[in-house]
Amino acid sequence: MITFNACDSYIEEDIFSDITSENFIDENTADQLVVGIYVSLRDIYKDYNLKFLGTDLFTIKGELNSFSTTNDYFGFTSGTGGSAWIRNYDLVSKANTAINRYENQINWSDSKLGEKAYGIAQARALRGLAFFNMVQQYGGMVLELDEPTTIRSDYTRSTEEETYAQIIADLEAAIPDLLDNPETGRFSKRAAQHVLAEVYLTRGYSSFASATDFDTAATLAEAAIGSYDIRSQTFAEVFSYDNQVNDEILFAVQWGSGGLTTDQVNTKHSIFMNQVANYPGVNRTTTPYGFSSANMMPTPYFYTLFADNDSRDDATIHRAILADVDEPTAPDPIVAGDTVVYYPKAALDATELAERLDRYWVYQPDQYLFGLPDDIPGVNYLYSLNPERTNFPIFKKFDDEIFNETTDGARDTFVFRVAGTHLLAAEAYLGAGNTASALMHLNIVRERATGVANEYASVTIDDILNERALELAGEANRWAVLKRTGKLEERINLYNPHVIDHGTFDSSIHLLRPIPSSELELSDGSLLQNPGY
């Protein structure tokens, strides 16, 4: 199997035939074990619901009285949300296999001992990342560190404190042997420092925190940032389709248009959008926007965060949907290239609204949810003529150029960016009581977006959360960030419309996810469920 970067190259998986398990793995082919770990990241970072739904930034597209287990915490059971557990443990299993084979099975010549250390470092760093993904969702994990060779059912969970200790041990052991500038698609030293900074930062809020966790997180974030200045390219340039391998990206999950068909099945272009193919003039198979694959949308609150001078607005969302085919039967005949729907940043007055509704539909900022606004008499584009009932500015920054409706995307998925590292540093310095340094990092991110230096004169955790929303929406795990900062319950009750209407969030239960019921059934009672499920 050969996989390629969306732009030029990627880690290669070789095709072998006429081989046996005994003669396949040697020092010349061992890297294929490591490459297999990277492939597992694709499913992990295509798993969106637990990261985004049930937060202040994302909700479901249904009517306000419609229910969603993940979003409004209604009916959450042990059968919900198990994919994050399964997919991350798949990576852990592959990492354990690679580490065991590297250490115990392969005979390494002296000239390849550096490759041995590098392979183990990548496996340990990725294992640490997988455990971190899981501990934030589930709490203490089963810390299985050996290659699976037998069927077992006696697994038991470690404490959350023990899980964090293992994650830190993996990442700290890996960092010295990782490369500063590795092959595209591989985990770099700075990417591992970014993850370890977030691990220490998250532990810093816990009951078992060390007194130095926030300071350690800040130091690691500074190291991950290095000498790179994010202001050297605009936010729009970072997300340009032709610029996917750029200096701001610390780590990305690789996709591409070559190699096997599995290299081109990213779906990120199809989330955070309504069904634009329902609009006249927008063809389902030829539209440049794609076809919606998820029941997720930004909350109205998200759109209010963009200031007039914030350049991220134009790069993040589509405020106009353009036709790609002629539609002579539309309320006002449409020609390809015409605007079909427009979403203004600020509400239009009655005169301008009526004038625009003669040419296309307009949805005001307070109409970005499911619903049917009252028709404006005498205009061509009556709201009642629009077949799509959920209308909102869809995401733009994940737009792909090679896709087939909901899937077959080839755009890389950015996992860590230096802008995000600045925001980790700001949060860590704030936690450590160093507001001057927190402000410096926060203002660097803000300046790139607005062109205004030192725009923030003071800093709170809500300032950092709002800046993270603008900079990292749809990238960072918003649920985990709100959980660690103690802001989840407060902000969903303020900003998630479905939670406000009928949410059942209970902090004694829902700050952890349920362990999958299938895992409990296979454990013969040794694996304990989280409280309340």
C-alpha positions as CSV (number, residue, x, y, z in Angstrom):
1,M,0.0,0.0,0.0
2,I,1.3,3.4,-0.9
3,T,-0.1,6.6,0.6
4,F,0.7,10.1,-0.5
5,N,0.5,13.6,1.0
6,A,-2.3,15.7,-0.5
7,C,0.3,18.0,-2.1
8,D,3.5,16.1,-2.8
9,S,4.6,13.1,-0.8
10,Y,3.7,10.9,2.2
11,I,5.1,8.0,4.2
12,E,5.1,5.0,1.9
13,E,3.8,1.6,2.8
14,D,5.4,-1.0,0.6
15,I,3.7,-3.9,-1.2
16,F,5.0,-7.3,-0.3
17,S,4.0,-10.7,-1.7
18,D,5.0,-14.3,-1.2
19,I,6.2,-13.6,2.3
20,T,5.5,-15.1,5.7
21,S,5.3,-13.5,9.1
22,E,8.7,-15.0,10.0
23,N,10.7,-13.5,7.2
24,F,8.8,-10.2,6.7
25,I,10.0,-8.0,9.6
26,D,13.7,-7.3,9.7
27,E,15.7,-4.1,10.1
28,N,15.1,-3.1,6.5
29,T,11.3,-3.5,6.6
30,A,10.6,-2.6,10.3
31,D,9.5,0.9,9.5
32,Q,6.3,-0.6,7.9
33,L,5.2,-1.3,11.5
34,V,5.5,2.4,12.3
35,V,3.8,3.5,9.1
36,G,0.8,1.3,10.0
37,I,0.4,3.3,13.3
38,Y,0.1,6.5,11.3
39,V,-2.6,5.0,9.1
40,S,-4.7,4.4,12.3
41,L,-4.8,8.2,12.9
42,R,-7.1,8.6,9.9
43,D,-10.1,7.0,11.6
44,I,-9.3,8.7,14.9
45,Y,-9.4,12.2,13.3
46,K,-12.5,11.4,11.2
47,D,-14.4,10.7,14.5
48,Y,-16.1,14.1,15.1
49,N,-19.1,13.9,17.4
50,L,-17.5,13.6,20.8
51,K,-15.0,16.4,20.0
52,F,-17.5,19.0,18.8
53,L,-21.2,18.3,19.7
54,G,-22.5,19.3,23.1
55,T,-20.3,22.4,23.3
56,D,-20.7,26.1,23.0
57,L,-19.6,26.1,19.3
58,F,-21.5,23.2,17.7
59,T,-25.0,21.8,17.9
60,I,-27.3,19.7,15.8
61,K,-29.2,20.9,12.7
62,G,-32.6,19.8,13.8
63,E,-35.5,21.7,15.3
64,L,-34.9,23.1,18.8
65,N,-37.1,20.5,20.3
66,S,-35.3,17.6,18.6
67,F,-33.1,15.4,20.8
68,S,-29.5,14.3,20.3
69,T,-27.7,12.1,22.9
70,T,-24.3,13.5,22.3
71,N,-25.3,17.1,22.0
72,D,-27.9,17.6,24.7
73,Y,-26.7,14.7,27.0
74,F,-30.1,13.1,26.9
75,G,-30.2,9.3,27.1
76,F,-26.4,8.9,27.2
77,T,-25.7,5.2,27.7
78,S,-22.8,2.8,27.5
79,G,-23.8,2.1,23.9
80,T,-23.0,5.7,22.9
81,G,-19.7,7.2,21.8
82,G,-17.5,4.0,21.9
83,S,-15.7,4.7,18.6
84,A,-13.1,7.0,20.3
85,W,-12.2,4.1,22.6
86,I,-12.1,1.5,19.9
87,R,-10.1,3.5,17.3
88,N,-7.5,4.9,19.8
89,Y,-7.0,1.4,21.2
90,D,-6.4,0.1,17.7
91,L,-3.5,2.6,17.5
92,V,-2.2,1.6,20.9
93,S,-2.2,-2.1,19.9
94,K,-0.2,-1.3,16.7
95,A,2.2,0.9,18.7
96,N,2.7,-1.9,21.3
97,T,3.4,-4.4,18.5
98,A,5.9,-2.1,16.8
99,I,7.7,-1.4,20.1
100,N,7.9,-5.1,21.0
101,R,9.2,-6.1,17.6
102,Y,11.7,-3.3,17.5
103,E,13.0,-4.1,21.0
104,N,12.8,-7.9,21.1
105,Q,12.4,-9.5,17.7
106,I,14.5,-7.6,15.2
107,N,18.3,-8.1,15.0
108,W,19.7,-4.6,14.5
109,S,23.1,-3.9,13.1
110,D,25.1,-1.1,14.7
111,S,24.7,1.2,11.7
112,K,20.9,1.0,12.2
113,L,20.6,1.6,15.9
114,G,19.5,5.2,15.2
115,E,16.6,3.9,13.1
116,K,15.7,1.6,15.9
117,A,15.5,4.4,18.4
118,Y,13.6,6.6,16.0
119,G,11.0,3.9,15.3
120,I,10.4,3.3,19.0
121,A,10.2,7.1,19.6
122,Q,7.5,7.5,17.0
123,A,5.5,4.5,18.4
124,R,5.7,5.8,21.9
125,A,4.8,9.4,21.0
126,L,1.7,8.2,19.0
127,R,0.7,5.8,21.9
128,G,0.9,8.7,24.3
129,L,-1.3,10.8,21.9
130,A,-3.9,8.0,21.8
131,F,-4.0,7.5,25.5
132,F,-4.3,11.3,25.9
133,N,-7.2,11.3,23.4
134,M,-8.9,8.7,25.6
135,V,-8.2,9.9,29.1
136,Q,-9.8,13.2,28.4
137,Q,-13.0,11.4,27.4
138,Y,-13.1,8.4,29.7
139,G,-10.8,9.0,32.6
140,G,-8.5,6.3,33.8
141,M,-7.6,3.8,31.0
142,V,-6.4,0.2,30.7
143,L,-2.7,0.8,30.4
144,E,-1.9,-2.2,28.2
145,L,1.7,-1.7,27.0
146,D,2.5,-5.2,25.6
147,E,1.9,-6.6,22.1
148,P,-1.4,-8.5,22.1
149,T,-0.7,-12.2,21.6
150,T,-3.5,-13.9,23.3
151,I,-7.3,-13.5,24.0
152,R,-7.8,-12.0,27.4
153,S,-10.7,-10.7,29.4
154,D,-9.0,-9.7,32.7
155,Y,-8.3,-6.0,31.8
156,T,-8.6,-3.5,34.6
157,R,-8.5,0.3,34.4
158,S,-5.7,2.3,36.0
159,T,-6.5,5.6,37.7
160,E,-6.6,8.8,35.8
161,E,-3.5,9.9,37.6
162,E,-1.6,6.8,36.6
163,T,-2.8,7.3,33.0
164,Y,-1.4,10.8,32.9
165,A,1.9,9.5,34.3
166,Q,2.1,6.9,31.5
167,I,1.3,9.5,28.8
168,I,4.0,11.8,30.2
169,A,6.5,8.9,30.4
170,D,5.8,8.0,26.7
171,L,6.2,11.5,25.4
172,E,9.2,12.4,27.5
173,A,11.0,9.2,26.4
174,A,10.1,9.8,22.7
175,I,11.1,13.5,22.4
176,P,14.9,13.1,22.5
177,D,14.9,10.6,19.6
178,L,12.3,12.3,17.4
179,L,13.5,14.5,14.5
180,D,13.2,18.2,14.2
181,N,12.3,18.1,10.6
182,P,11.1,14.6,9.7
183,E,9.6,13.3,6.5
184,T,6.2,14.9,5.8
185,G,3.5,13.1,7.8
186,R,5.7,11.9,10.6
187,F,5.6,13.1,14.2
188,S,8.2,15.7,14.9
189,K,10.0,16.7,18.1
190,R,8.0,19.9,18.2
191,A,4.7,18.1,17.6
192,A,5.4,15.9,20.6
193,Q,6.3,19.0,22.7
194,H,3.0,20.5,21.7
195,V,1.1,17.4,22.9
196,L,3.1,17.1,26.1
197,A,2.5,20.8,26.8
198,E,-1.3,20.1,26.5
199,V,-0.9,17.1,28.7
200,Y,0.7,19.0,31.5
201,L,-1.7,21.9,31.0
202,T,-4.7,19.5,31.4
203,R,-3.2,17.8,34.4
204,G,-2.6,21.2,35.9
205,Y,-6.4,21.7,36.5
206,S,-6.8,18.3,38.1
207,S,-6.9,17.2,41.8
208,F,-3.6,15.4,41.3
209,A,-1.7,18.2,39.6
210,S,1.9,19.0,40.3
211,A,2.6,22.6,41.5
212,T,4.8,23.1,38.4
213,D,2.4,21.7,35.7
214,F,1.4,25.1,34.3
215,D,5.0,26.3,34.2
216,T,6.1,23.0,32.5
217,A,3.4,23.3,30.0
218,A,4.4,26.9,29.1
219,T,8.0,25.9,28.7
220,L,7.1,23.0,26.4
221,A,4.8,25.3,24.4
222,E,7.6,27.8,23.9
223,A,9.9,25.0,22.6
224,A,7.2,23.8,20.2
225,I,6.7,27.3,18.8
226,G,10.4,27.7,18.3
227,S,11.4,30.6,16.1
228,Y,8.4,30.4,13.8
229,D,6.3,33.6,13.5
230,I,2.7,32.8,12.6
231,R,2.4,36.4,11.2
232,S,4.6,35.4,8.3
233,Q,1.6,34.1,6.5
234,T,-2.1,34.9,6.8
235,F,-4.8,32.6,8.2
236,A,-6.2,32.3,4.7
237,E,-2.8,31.2,3.3
238,V,-2.5,28.6,6.0
239,F,-5.7,27.0,4.7
240,S,-5.0,27.4,1.1
241,Y,-5.4,24.1,-0.7
242,D,-2.1,24.4,-2.4
243,N,-0.3,25.2,0.8
244,Q,-1.1,22.2,2.9
245,V,2.5,21.5,3.8
246,N,3.6,24.7,5.5
247,D,5.7,25.8,8.4
248,E,2.8,26.5,10.7
249,I,1.6,22.8,10.6
250,L,3.2,20.9,13.4
251,F,1.4,17.7,12.5
252,A,-1.3,16.7,10.0
253,V,-3.0,13.4,9.2
254,Q,-2.1,12.8,5.6
255,W,-4.5,12.1,2.7
256,G,-4.0,12.3,-1.0
257,S,-5.2,11.6,-4.5
258,G,-2.7,8.9,-5.4
259,G,-2.0,5.4,-4.1
260,L,-4.9,3.2,-2.8
261,T,-8.5,4.4,-2.8
262,T,-8.3,4.5,1.0
263,D,-5.8,7.4,0.7
264,Q,-8.7,9.6,-0.6
265,V,-11.6,9.1,1.8
266,N,-11.4,12.2,4.1
267,T,-14.8,13.5,5.0
268,K,-13.9,16.8,6.7
269,H,-15.2,18.9,3.8
270,S,-18.7,17.6,4.4
271,I,-19.2,18.5,8.1
272,F,-20.5,21.8,9.5
273,M,-22.7,22.4,6.4
274,N,-26.3,22.1,5.5
275,Q,-27.6,20.3,2.4
276,V,-26.7,23.0,-0.1
277,A,-27.8,20.7,-3.0
278,N,-31.3,21.5,-1.9
279,Y,-30.9,25.1,-3.2
280,P,-31.8,25.7,-6.8
281,G,-28.8,26.2,-9.0
282,V,-26.6,24.0,-6.8
283,N,-26.0,20.5,-8.3
284,R,-25.4,17.7,-5.9
285,T,-22.5,16.1,-7.8
286,T,-20.8,19.2,-9.2
287,T,-21.1,21.7,-6.4
288,P,-17.7,22.9,-5.1
289,Y,-19.1,22.8,-1.5
290,G,-19.7,19.1,-1.2
291,F,-22.6,17.2,0.4
292,S,-23.4,17.2,4.1
293,S,-22.4,14.0,6.0
294,A,-23.0,15.0,9.6
295,N,-25.8,16.4,11.7
296,M,-23.7,19.2,13.1
297,M,-23.7,23.0,12.6
298,P,-22.1,25.9,14.4
299,T,-24.2,27.6,17.1
300,P,-25.4,31.1,16.4
301,Y,-23.0,32.2,19.2
302,F,-20.0,31.1,17.1
303,Y,-20.8,33.6,14.4
304,T,-21.1,36.5,16.9
305,L,-17.4,36.1,17.8
306,F,-16.0,37.5,14.5
307,A,-15.2,41.1,14.8
308,D,-15.5,43.3,11.8
309,N,-11.8,43.4,11.3
310,D,-11.2,39.7,11.8
311,S,-9.9,38.2,8.6
312,R,-10.6,34.7,9.8
313,D,-14.3,35.2,9.0
314,D,-13.8,35.2,5.3
315,A,-11.4,32.2,5.4
316,T,-13.5,30.1,7.8
317,I,-17.0,30.3,6.5
318,H,-19.0,30.9,3.3
319,R,-21.2,33.9,3.6
320,A,-22.6,33.4,0.1
321,I,-23.6,30.2,-1.7
322,L,-23.1,30.5,-5.5
323,A,-24.9,28.5,-8.2
324,D,-22.8,26.1,-10.3
325,V,-25.6,25.4,-12.8
326,D,-28.3,27.4,-14.5
327,E,-31.8,27.1,-13.0
328,P,-34.4,28.9,-15.1
329,T,-37.3,27.9,-12.9
330,A,-36.0,29.6,-9.7
331,P,-38.0,32.4,-8.2
332,D,-35.7,34.7,-10.2
333,P,-33.9,32.7,-12.9
334,I,-30.4,31.6,-11.8
335,V,-27.3,31.6,-14.0
336,A,-24.2,29.6,-12.9
337,G,-22.1,32.0,-10.7
338,D,-25.1,33.8,-9.3
339,T,-25.6,34.2,-5.5
340,V,-28.3,31.8,-4.3
341,V,-28.1,32.5,-0.5
342,Y,-26.4,35.2,1.4
343,Y,-25.6,35.4,5.1
344,P,-24.7,38.9,6.2
345,K,-22.4,39.4,9.2
346,A,-24.7,42.2,10.5
347,A,-28.4,42.3,10.2
348,L,-29.7,44.2,7.1
349,D,-32.3,46.9,7.4
350,A,-35.8,46.3,6.0
351,T,-35.1,48.2,2.7
352,E,-31.9,46.4,1.9
353,L,-33.3,43.1,2.9
354,A,-36.2,43.4,0.6
355,E,-34.0,44.5,-2.3
356,R,-31.7,41.5,-1.9
357,L,-34.6,39.1,-1.5
358,D,-35.6,40.0,-5.0
359,R,-32.4,38.3,-6.2
360,Y,-31.6,35.6,-3.6
361,W,-32.4,34.4,-0.2
362,V,-31.0,36.3,2.8
363,Y,-30.8,34.8,6.3
364,Q,-30.1,37.3,9.1
365,P,-27.7,36.4,12.0
366,D,-30.7,35.5,14.2
367,Q,-32.0,33.0,11.7
368,Y,-29.0,30.6,11.6
369,L,-31.0,27.6,12.9
370,F,-33.7,25.3,11.7
371,G,-36.9,27.3,11.0
372,L,-39.0,29.1,8.4
373,P,-38.9,32.9,8.7
374,D,-41.9,34.9,7.8
375,D,-42.1,35.8,4.1
376,I,-41.4,39.4,3.1
377,P,-44.3,40.4,0.9
378,G,-43.7,41.3,-2.7
379,V,-40.2,39.8,-3.2
380,N,-39.1,37.0,-5.5
381,Y,-37.4,34.9,-2.9
382,L,-40.0,34.0,-0.4
383,Y,-38.6,32.0,2.5
384,S,-41.5,29.5,2.1
385,L,-40.1,28.6,-1.4
386,N,-36.7,27.5,0.0
387,P,-36.7,23.7,0.4
388,E,-33.8,23.8,2.9
389,R,-35.1,24.5,6.4
390,T,-31.7,24.8,8.2
391,N,-29.8,27.8,6.8
392,F,-26.4,29.0,8.1
393,P,-23.0,30.0,6.8
394,I,-21.2,26.7,6.1
395,F,-17.6,26.0,6.8
396,K,-15.0,27.0,4.2
397,K,-11.6,26.3,5.7
398,F,-11.9,22.6,5.2
399,D,-13.1,22.9,1.5
400,D,-11.6,20.2,-0.7
401,E,-10.9,20.2,-4.4
402,I,-11.0,16.4,-4.9
403,F,-14.0,14.7,-3.4
404,N,-17.2,12.8,-4.2
405,E,-20.1,14.2,-2.3
406,T,-19.5,13.3,1.4
407,T,-16.3,11.4,1.0
408,D,-13.2,10.9,-1.2
409,G,-11.6,14.0,0.2
410,A,-7.9,14.5,-0.3
411,R,-7.2,17.5,1.9
412,D,-4.9,16.8,4.9
413,T,-6.4,17.1,8.4
414,F,-4.4,19.6,10.5
415,V,-4.0,18.2,14.0
416,F,-1.6,20.7,15.6
417,R,-0.7,24.2,14.4
418,V,1.7,26.7,15.9
419,A,-1.2,29.2,16.4
420,G,-2.8,26.6,18.6
421,T,0.5,26.2,20.5
422,H,0.5,30.0,21.2
423,L,-3.0,29.6,22.7
424,L,-1.8,26.7,24.9
425,A,1.1,28.9,26.0
426,A,-1.3,31.7,26.9
427,E,-3.5,29.3,28.9
428,A,-0.5,27.8,30.7
429,Y,1.0,31.2,31.6
430,L,-2.4,32.4,32.8
431,G,-2.6,29.3,35.0
432,A,0.9,30.0,36.3
433,G,-0.1,33.6,37.2
434,N,2.1,35.1,34.4
435,T,-0.4,37.4,32.8
436,A,2.2,39.4,30.8
437,S,3.4,36.3,28.9
438,A,-0.2,35.0,28.5
439,L,-1.1,38.4,26.9
440,M,1.9,38.2,24.6
441,H,0.9,34.9,23.1
442,L,-2.8,35.7,22.9
443,N,-2.0,39.0,21.1
444,I,0.2,37.3,18.6
445,V,-2.7,35.2,17.4
446,R,-5.1,38.1,17.5
447,E,-2.7,40.4,15.5
448,R,-2.4,37.9,12.7
449,A,-6.2,37.9,12.4
450,T,-6.9,41.6,12.8
451,G,-3.7,43.4,12.0
452,V,-3.9,45.2,15.4
453,A,-1.0,44.8,17.8
454,N,-1.6,44.3,21.5
455,E,-5.4,44.3,21.0
456,Y,-6.0,42.5,24.3
457,A,-5.1,44.7,27.3
458,S,-6.1,42.0,29.9
459,V,-6.7,38.3,29.7
460,T,-9.2,35.8,31.2
461,I,-9.8,32.2,30.5
462,D,-12.9,33.2,28.5
463,D,-10.8,35.5,26.3
464,I,-8.6,32.5,25.5
465,L,-11.6,30.2,24.9
466,N,-13.1,32.8,22.5
467,E,-9.8,33.1,20.6
468,R,-9.5,29.4,20.4
469,A,-13.0,29.3,18.9
470,L,-12.1,31.7,16.2
471,E,-8.7,30.2,15.4
472,L,-9.3,26.4,15.9
473,A,-13.0,25.8,15.4
474,G,-13.4,22.3,13.9
475,E,-9.7,21.4,14.5
476,A,-9.1,21.2,18.3
477,N,-11.2,19.0,20.6
478,R,-13.6,21.7,21.9
479,W,-15.3,19.4,24.4
480,A,-12.0,18.5,26.0
481,V,-10.9,22.1,26.2
482,L,-14.1,23.2,27.9
483,K,-13.9,20.3,30.3
484,R,-10.4,20.9,31.4
485,T,-11.0,24.6,32.0
486,G,-14.1,23.9,34.0
487,K,-16.3,25.9,31.5
488,L,-18.3,23.1,29.8
489,E,-21.5,23.3,31.8
490,E,-21.5,27.1,32.0
491,R,-21.0,27.7,28.3
492,I,-23.3,25.1,26.9
493,N,-26.1,26.5,29.1
494,L,-25.3,29.9,27.7
495,Y,-24.7,29.2,24.0
496,N,-25.9,25.8,22.8
497,P,-29.5,26.3,21.7
498,H,-30.6,22.7,22.1
499,V,-29.0,22.4,25.5
500,I,-30.7,25.6,26.6
501,D,-34.1,24.3,25.4
502,H,-33.9,20.8,26.9
503,G,-30.4,19.8,27.9
504,T,-29.9,17.3,30.7
505,F,-26.2,17.8,31.4
506,D,-25.1,16.5,34.8
507,S,-21.6,17.3,35.9
508,S,-21.5,14.3,38.2
509,I,-21.9,12.0,35.1
510,H,-21.2,13.8,31.9
511,L,-17.7,15.0,32.4
512,L,-16.7,11.4,31.5
513,R,-18.0,9.3,28.6
514,P,-19.4,5.8,29.1
515,I,-17.1,2.9,28.6
516,P,-18.5,1.0,25.5
517,S,-20.9,-1.7,26.6
518,S,-19.2,-4.2,24.3
519,E,-15.9,-3.8,26.2
520,L,-17.7,-4.3,29.6
521,E,-19.4,-7.5,28.3
522,L,-16.1,-9.0,27.1
523,S,-14.2,-8.2,30.4
524,D,-16.1,-10.6,32.6
525,G,-16.7,-7.9,35.1
526,S,-13.1,-6.8,35.5
527,L,-13.6,-3.5,33.6
528,L,-15.6,-1.0,35.6
529,Q,-18.1,1.5,34.1
530,N,-17.9,5.2,34.8
531,P,-20.3,6.5,37.5
532,G,-23.9,7.2,36.4
533,Y,-24.0,5.0,33.3
